[in-house]
Amino acid sequence: MKLAIDETRCKGCNLCTKVCPYKIFKEGKRLNRKGVALPELDRPERCANCRLQKLYGRQLCGVCQLTCPDQAIHWIEEEPYELHKVAIEY
Amino acid sequence: MSYEDWYRQDRLPHIFCAGCGNGTIINCTLAAIEQMDWKKEETVFVSGIGCSSRAPGYILTDSLHTTHGRAIAFATGVKMANPDLHVVVFTGDGDMAAIGGNHFIHACRRNIDLTVICMNNQIYGMTGGQGSPTTPKGCLSSTTPFGCAETPFDLCELATAAGANYVSRWTSYHVKELEKAVKVGLETPGFSFIEALTQCPTAFGRRNKFRQVSDHVEYLRSHSLLKAKRDRMLENHEQIPEDMYIVGEITRRKRPAMGVKP
């Protein structure tokens, strides 16, 4: 699973930057076609739901999705054999 | 299956302003309803007039968008005509506390089996930011340009005094708690009232030094006081700060209810 922000729905309120416990969402700088600065994802592979949803078989955390007032945040399935970035945290 | 299936995907994105908390509360409500195993044909959403009352238009069930303040009156009729339906009322503070105040207290008195979710943004947002009965003392709005001089309503105390079976208050920051509170409210037979404080960046925050949405959400977070902590402070005879408001489950009881099938 991986995080995805729906560009047609996000209005750029940046509430997700406030609620994520891992601080994955960062305030964006670049405006998109609608004139909205979408939040940027900072190392999204740390997201607990992305990593562990398959293992636990249920939704974990999910505060960003519940908080997003515009229903713009969701998780999508990864392509088979998609490249992964591995982050080692000490 | 997730709660997103309850949305009318063709109506989204909705027209609420950027940063409005109403979308968050619809998310929490639908997430709670998703856990109840209710059919879409047996669920009815009723609302009045206002920003918050646009919510049922985005939900894929039967819904009623009624006259100003009369959402609870219409919902009473729906529930009495067909007690098999599950009726949820979305309403705002200006809709329910100001114009529909009498309908609200009498629905509490009769203890009809409804779930009322009040999105309290402390102002009339849609009509241009006039002061509502829940505008806190000293806050600016377009009808109180020198600060509101009146004491606001405490809607939870009002519902408790009028006789509702389940009363709780959360904010749009406390999403998980709000979801659980709505679920308990849906399960409770009788009148259940959930007040959700939200931010209104366009009408309220702009005049009250909350330029950023996150400032207002931070205010909601830092000025909420859990009911258990309030009780503990009262036991120790500590001073409770005046600008704090109480969050949590305020009332749960088993008064005889109307509209519940035996």
Chai-1 contact restraints between the chains, C-beta under 6 A:
chainA,res_idxA,chainB,res_idxB,connection_type,confidence,min_distance_angstrom,max_distance_angstrom,comment,restraint_id
A,R9,B,P13,contact,1.0,0.0,6.0,A-B,restraint_1
A,K11,B,A18,contact,1.0,0.0,6.0,A-B,restraint_2
A,G12,B,A18,contact,1.0,0.0,6.0,A-B,restraint_3
A,C13,B,A18,contact,1.0,0.0,6.0,A-B,restraint_4
A,C13,B,G19,contact,1.0,0.0,6.0,A-B,restraint_5
A,C13,B,V213,contact,1.0,0.0,6.0,A-B,restraint_6
A,K18,B,S214,contact,1.0,0.0,6.0,A-B,restraint_7
A,V63,B,V175,contact,1.0,0.0,6.0,A-B,restraint_8
A,L66,B,N27,contact,1.0,0.0,6.0,A-B,restraint_9
A,L66,B,V175,contact,1.0,0.0,6.0,A-B,restraint_10
A,T67,B,T24,contact,1.0,0.0,6.0,A-B,restraint_11
A,T67,B,V175,contact,1.0,0.0,6.0,A-B,restraint_12
A,P69,B,C20,contact,1.0,0.0,6.0,A-B,restraint_13
A,P69,B,G23,contact,1.0,0.0,6.0,A-B,restraint_14
A,P69,B,T24,contact,1.0,0.0,6.0,A-B,restraint_15
A,D70,B,P13,contact,1.0,0.0,6.0,A-B,restraint_16
A,D70,B,G23,contact,1.0,0.0,6.0,A-B,restraint_17
